[in-house]
Amino acid sequence: MKERINGVSILVKTQLDFEKIVAARIKEIDEAATVLPCPYGFKGLVLVKPGVLTKEELYRKIVEQVVEADKVIPVEAVVEADPVKICEALKDLAPGKIDKDDSFAIRTTRRGRHGFTSIDVNIVVGDCVRKYTGASVNLKYPDKVVFIEIIQNYALISIAEGKQEYHKYSPEKKSLIDLFRRIAIVQMPYLGPLDAVSEMGKRIGREVQNFEVRELVIAPTGLVDAYSLSVFINNIIEGINSRYHIQVKSYPRKPYKVPVYVMDLHQLVRDRSNEIIIVFEPEGKYIGDVQEMLTDIILKTRKRINLLFGSRKGIPPGIYRFADLVVDIAPGITLSTDYAAAAGLVALSTTIYSKYRSMISHESNNTGSR
């Protein structure tokens, strides 16, 4: 194992239990290559030493041909798994890869038992790289990334371009949370067989909580069956709670729990006549054809934005006259009640996103310059 680790020049990361598939695919590309899946029993890893092909050729072919390879890392040094030894290796390696005008970050993944943590490595090695290169640290969006992959007693070192990293929240992306927090979903209740009502309620509850909209208003019209309505409401609340509990566990921020109200649809339209009202129905104009108007309406107001969705019965046509817009998001397709609100939110945010992002960036720059 020691000799095979020392000769490694490519590290491939893959999904668990795909290691042998990746190893076989690499052997098809270079039959003479030495390929070691699951080194020391650690799943998700494949170590590679080229045979006939050069390191650069094999790296490129793996990237281009092995779809099961999630990350392909060219290894530039293999040293003892010790922060001091890693620093010694980077003394010659880092200056040729990282300029003083660059920013950098250390990404350490540690497998096995050691007398130090990944954070310890980041701190020690980061200080060494800064001293060797004069570069500055940028943990979020670095120009260069130093990968330290520790496998039992060995540390595999690689230096890559920061732009190769994928980010959920990169600088050009702007969060839609503030936009969704201004939106009220007005949903006509789904009433019918109780098992269907129950399932519809749960799904709608999960969807509105998923987007963390300002509020959900269940808006019946006229006389409705109380038993069906109560089942619908109870299951909407159950759906919201189930999604909220997942968000609490997984989000780095505190999620917003969507409140639920009930109000007659006609009275709601009267009560909110000075607010933005957008109806989603097949009779409306295609959302892409009214992009400019929709963007104008949404971005020029700080008031609540009401999105109206029908159920087995659509929104009453008389309400169209009081709406700022009536839009259709999928011409020729009738969306099921449980997906209508989610589809509408995605369509609306996608349609206006470009200008919304510009507006947010402009506001941020103005705030920062004060």
N, C-alpha and C positions, 0 to 999 in steps of 0.2 A: 504493500500500500504506500509506503514512504516514497519509493522510487517513482511510482505512478503519479503521486501528488506533485512531486518536484518537477516533473516534466510537463505539467499541464500548461496550456497556453490559451484555452478557451473554457469558460464556464457557462453552462446553459441552465437556465431556470425554467421549470415547466410546472404544469398542474400535477398534483399528487397522483401517482399511479400511471403517469404518462412517461416515466423515465425510460423504460425499456423500448417504448415506441420511438422516442426521440433518439435513443442510442442506435437503434436499427436504421433509422432514416439517415443518420450521420454516416454509418458504415456503408450505406448505399452510395453516398457521395464520395467517400474516401475509404476504400476497403482496407487500406493499410493503417488507418487512424487507430489510435488506442482510445477506447471509449469506456468510461467507468460510470454507470448509473448508480445512484444512491450511495455515494462514498461514505464509509463508516456507518451505513444504515440510515443516513439522512435523506429523506424523500424530497422530491422536487428539484433535485440537482443531477446534472450530468457533467462529468469532467472529460475534457477532450484534449488529446495530443495529436496533431496532424501527422499523416503518414507521407503520402505522395505529394499532396498539395501543401502550399505554404500556409502559414497561419492566416495571412490576410485573405488568401483565396478561399480557404475553408470557412473562415468567419463570414465572408460575403455570401457564400453558397448556403450556409445554414440560415442566415437572415432571409435570403430570398426564397428558399425552398422548404424549410421545415416550419410549417405553420403551427405545430405543437410547441415550438420553442417560444416561451413568453418573453424571456430576456436572454440576449446573447452578449456575454461580457468578455472582451479580449483581455487575457491576464498578462500583465506586464512584469510581475515579479511574484515569487512565492517565497515566503520567509516564515520563520518561527512565529507562532501566535503570541506575540509579546509587543506591547505598544512601543517599547524602545527599539526593538528590531525593525518594526514597521517604519519608524521614523528614520532609521539608518538607511533603509532601502529608498525612501522618498527623497533623501538628501541629493541623490544624483538624478532621480527620476522626475521629480516635480518641476525643477527649473526649466526643463526642456518642454514641458507640457503646459505650464501655467505661467502667464506673464504677470508682471507687477500690476498692470492695469486691469487684470481679470478679478472677478470675484469667484469664490469657491465654497463648496460644502463637503463635509465628510459624511458618507453614508456607510455605517458599519452594521453588518448582520453577523451575529455570533451564534455558532452551533457547538454544543458541547459544554463541559464544565471548565470554568477558568476562575482565576483569582481577580478578575476585573470584569466590568460591565461594558456594554457597547458604548454607553455614554462616556465612560472613562477613556476609551479608545478615541472617540470623537474629540474630546478635549485635548488629550496629549498630542494626537496626530495633527489636529487642526492648528495647534500652536506651532508645531514643527513646520508645517507647510507655509504658514504665514511668515515664519522666520526665514525659510529658505527662498521664498519667492517675492515677498513684499506684497502679495495679493491680500485682498480683504475678504472677510467672511460674509456670505449671503446665504442663509439657510433655506430661504424659500425659492428664490429664482437665481441660482448661481450660474456664472458663465461656464465653470468647470466643476465636475463632480469627481471626488476621489472615493472609489468603492473599495471597502475593506470587507472581504468575504472570509470569515473565519470558520474553518472546518476542523474541528478537534484541535490538533496541535499546529495547524498551518494557517497562514493568512495569505489570501490571494489578493493582489493589489491591481487596481485598474484606474485609469484616469480618462474620463469621457467628457464630451460636450454636454453642458447643462441642458441644451435645447432638446436632447434626446429623452429627457424625463417627461412623463405625462403627469399633468396636474388636474385635479378636480377644479381648483380655483386658481387659474393663471391670471396674470394682470389684465389681459384683454377681456376676460369674462367679468360681467357685473351681475351680482345676485338679483334675483327676481323677488326676493322675500318682501321687500317694501312695496312692490307693485301688488303682489297677491294680498298683502295685508290691507289694502284699500278696497278689495273686492268682496262683495256680498253675493253668495250663490243663492238664488231664489229658485227653489225646486218644487214643482207641483208633486204631490205625493203619488206614489204608485199604490193603487188600491185594487185588490182582486183576491185570488187564492192566497191564503195566509202563508203557505210555505214560500211562495214566490215573493210575497211582500217582505217576508223576513230576510230573504237572501238579498233582495234589492236594497233594503235599508242598510244592511251591513256593508255592502259594496260602496254605496254612496257615501256613507260615513267615513270609510277608510280613504276614499278619494279626496274628499274635502279636507280631511286632516292631513293628508299627504302634502297638499299645497299650502296648508296653514292659512287659509283665507280668513278674512275679517270675521265672517259669520255665515251661518247657513240658516236660511229662512224657509221653513216648510210652508208652502202657500197653496192651500186648497181653494176651490171655488164652489160656492153654494153648499148644499147639504151633502155631507160625506158620512160614510159608515165609521162609527167611532171605534169599533173593534179593529178594523183594518188599519185605521190611522194610528191607533195606539201601538200596534205591532210594528208598523213602519217607523214610528218615532223611536221606540225602544231599541230597535235594531240599528238605527242610524247612530244613536248614542253609544251602543256597544261597538260598532265599527270605528267610531272616533276614538273611543278609549283604547281599543286594541292597537290601533296604529300609533296613538300617542305614547303608549308604554314602550313600544319599540323605538320611537324617536328619542325618548328620554334616555334609553340605554346606549344608543348608538351615535347621537349627535354630540358634537363638542360644545354646543350652545344649548340653552334652555328652549325647548320648542314651545310654540304657542298653541294652546288648546282651543279649538274652534267652538264658540258658543252656538247653541241651537235655539231658534225661536219659531213660533207659529203665528201666521197672520194671513187673513184672507187676501188673495192675490189682487183683487180689484182695489181693496183698501190700501194695500201696500203701494200700488202704483200711484194712487192719489197722494198718499202720505209722502212719497219720495219724488214727487213731480219736479222738484228743483235739483234733483241729482241725475247722474248719468244712468240711463236705462237702455240696456242692449238685450234684444230678444234673439235667441238662437232657435230658428225654425227653418225648415226646407223652403218656405216661401220667400225667404230673404235673399239678398244679393250675396254672391260668393264673396267670402271674406277677403280673398286676394284682390278682388276688384274694387274694394272700398278701403284699401290699406291706408291711403293718405288721410281719408276722413276719419277712420278708426284711430289712427295714431294721433291725429289732432285732438280728437275728443278725449282720449285717455290721458295724454301728456299735458294738456292745458288745464286740467282740473286737479285739485287736491281733495275734492269731495269723494264720498263713497261712490263706487261704481257697482251697479246692480246688473248681474247677468241672470237672465230669466230662462229657465229650462222647463219644457213640458214633460209629460209622462205618457201614459197610454192615450190620454187626450193631450193635444198640443196646447200651447198658449192661446187663449181666446183671441181671435183676430182683431177685436175692438181695441185691445191693448197696443196693437202695432202703432196706432195713431199717436200714442203717448210715448213711444220709444224714440231714442236718438238714432238708433239703427236696428234693423232686422237683418241678421246675417245667417248664411248657410256655410258650414265648414266642410261638407262632403257631398256635393251635388250628386243626386241619384242614389244616395245611400241613406237609409233610415237608421240612425244610431240607437242602440238600446238605452233605456233610461239610466242604467247603472254606469254607463261610460260617457254619457253626454256631457256632464259637467267637466270631467277630466279632459275630454277631447277639446271642449270649448276653451278651457284655460290654456292648454298647450297651443292651440291654434292662435289664440289672441296674443299670447306672449311671444310666439315665434314671429307673428306678423309685425309687431311693433318693436321687436327687440333691438334692431339696429339703431333706431333713433333714440330709444330708451337708454341704451348704453352710452350714446354720445351725450345725452342730457345729464346722466349721472356723472360721467367723467368731467363734464364742464362744471357741474356744481361742486365736485370734489376739488377741482383745480382752483376755483374761485375761493372756496373755503380755506384751502391750504395757503393761498397767497395773502390772506388777511393777517 
